[in-house]
Amino acid sequence: MIPKLALITGGARGIGFGVAEAMLAAGYRVIVTGLTEDEVSAVPTRPHLSAVRLDVTDQADIAALFEGIDHLDALVNCAGMILRGGAEYDIERFQKVMDVNLTGTMRMCVAAKAALAATGNGSIVNTASMLSFFGGPLTPAYAASKGAIVQLTKSLAVAWANDGIRVNAIAPGWISTELTKGVVADEARTAAIMARTPMKRWGKPEDVAGTVVHLCSDAAKFMTGAVVPIDGGYSIT
């Protein structure tokens, strides 16, 4: 029996790589992508794991990737970017964040549709955020893109249900990764986050990964259009 295949954008590191390891443990073959050759070459060697360079803002890159994929069981969209310190108020930078986080996700979903439909039970998991629901005064593009991911997920779930494709999203909270290392190192900021987080700790990529595996599995075969918070309770306080 051929193992199922999962494609994880942004899977070369951070949450994406945590998801990759969990998908491998669940018996999938996994392809992860990284933006640069350095990211790709740094991916640890694992059986049934391959890594490729991909820019989700480049349609030619995406087309080349899918030339070799005719059946796909799961697409997990983890590629994303955030600019801090108010930099997203610059319109060009705002547009760049939106192009990666939102339009890049849509490009991947559209490109993967035929391969997902070919399996008869394809699954897409998009990455939203707690900033899908809260304002981000220093990150307006990131917050806007993640709010839009929620609506994109719901829209594709409705549109593609008859094609046998389920579309869900995760909404991670404060997860300790390369992206958040500056916040982790800020004692005052971390203290404020912990004060609001009922579970009183930073999340880890593996805390997110189990939910993704579940959403891609037959155990979740009647779930579509759902957005699952994974934030230690941060969003309910």
N, C-alpha and C positions, 0 to 999 in steps of 0.2 A: 504494500500500500504506500503510495507516494505521500510524504508529509505535506500538510497544508503550508501555504506560503504567505508570509506577512511582509509588507513593505512599510518601513518606518522612516519618515522624513525627519531630519534632525536627530536621527538615532545614533549618531556617532558619539554622543556624550550626553550627560545630564539625564533628565527624565526619559528622553528617548532611548538612551542606552539601557537604563533600568528596565524599560518596557521590553527591549530586545532580549535581555537576559531571561525575563519571565516568559516571553513567548517561546524561546528556545527550550526552557524547562517544560513547557506545556506541549512540546513535540512539533513545533513549527520549524520550517526552514525560514530564515529571516534575512532580508536585505535591509541594511541601514544606509542612510545617506548623510553626507557631511558637505558643508559649503566649500571647503578647501581640500586640496590634496593632503595637507598636513593633518587635518582632522581625520581624513579617511585612513591615512597610514598609521595613526595612533590608536585605531580601534583594535582591541585585544583579539587574538585569534581564538575562535571557538568553532567546534564542529557545526556545520550547517548554517554558518553565519558568513555573509559577504558584505562588503562595504563599497559604495560607489560615491563619486563626487556628483553633487546635484545642486543647482541653483533654482529654487522654486519660482523665481521671477523670470526664468529663461525658458520660453516655450520649446526651443530647440533641444535644450537639455532634457526636458521632460519627455519629449517625443522619442529621443534616442533611448532613454531608459525603458520605455514601454515597448520598444521594438522587440525586445526579447521576453516579454511577459504576456502570455495569452490567457492564463488562468491565475487569479489572485483571490485569496481567501480573506485577507484583511489588509486594509490601508489605515495606518495610524499617522495622523498629521501632527508632528511635534516641532517642525521647523518654525522658528519665530525669532523676533528681535524686539528689543526695547532700548530706548535712548533715555537716559536719566538727566536730571538737572535742568529740566525745562527745555531741553533741546528739541522736543517734538513740536514746539510752537513755531519752529521754522518750517515753512510749508513744504519745501523739498524733502526734509527729513520726515515730516508727517506722512507724506505720500510714500516714502520708502518703507516705513513701518507698516503701513496699510497694505502695500504691495506684497510684502513678505507674509505677513500674518493672515490677512484675509484673502486677497486675490491669489496668493500662492496656494492656499488651502483649496480654493475653488478650482484652480488649474489642475491640481493633483486629483481631486475628486472626479472631474470631467474626464481626465486622461485615463483614470482607472476604471471608469464605469463598465466598459465592455468586458474587461477581464474579470471584474467582480461578478457581473451578471452571468458569466460563463460557468461559474461554480454553482449557481442556483441558490447560494446562501452566503453572499458576500457581506462583509461588515466594514464600515468606516467608523473610526473614532477620531473626532476632531479635538483639539485642545483649546478649551475656553479658559476662564480664569475667574478668581473671585472679583477681579476688576470688570468682569462681564456684568456685575450687579452693583458695584460701587464706583463712585467717581475717582479718577486718578488725576489730581491737580497738576502733577509734574509730568504725567505720561498720557496726554490726551489721545495720542494716536494709538498707543497700546490698548488703553481702555476702550476706545471706539472700535478697534479691530476685534477685541475679544467679546464685546457686546454683540457685534455683527456675526461672530462665529456661532453664537447661540441661535440666531434667527436663520443663518445659513443651514445649520444642522437640522433644524425643524423643517425648513423648506425642502431640503433634499430628501429627508425621511419620507415626506408626503409624496414627493415627485417620483421616487425610485422604489417604493414599496412593491409595486407590481413587477419590478425587475428582479425581485428576490434580494434586494440590497437593503440592509439596515444601516441607519446613520445615527450615531449617538455622539455625545461629547463628555469629556471630563472637565472639571473646573478646579484645578489644583489651587491650594492656598500657598502658604509660605513653605516652599520646598528648598532644602539646602543643595544648591548646584553652583556651577560656575557663574550662572546668570545672577545669583543672589549673594555671592560671596562678599560684596561690599556691604550689604545690609547685615549679614551674619557677623561681620567684623565690627559693626557699629553697636556698642554695648547699649546705648540709650535706645536706639531703634529696636534692637532685639528685645529689650526689657518691655517696651510698649507692646510689641507683638505677642510676647508670652503672656502679658497681663490680660490680653483679650482672647487668647487661645485656650479653651478649656483643657485640652490635653497637655498643655505646658511644655511643648517641645517643637522644634522644627521638624517638618516632614522630610522624608528621604525618598529618592526616586523609586525604591521598591515599594513604598507605601502607595504610590500611584499605580504601579505596574499591575498589581493584582486585579484592580478594577478594570483595567484595559483588557486583560486576558478574559475576564468574565464577560465583558461586553462583546467580545469577538467569538465567544463560545456558544454552543447549543443551549447552555443553561440560560442564556439571555435571548433566545430566539424569538420571544414575543416583545422584546424591547426595541423601540425605535423612536427617535426624536427626543430621547431623554438627555438631560444634562446633570451629571453626577458630581456634587461637590466633594472634594477630598482635601480637607483643610483643618482637620483636628477640631472642628467646631467653631472656627473663627467667624464664619458667616452667620451664625445664629445668635451671637452675643451682641 
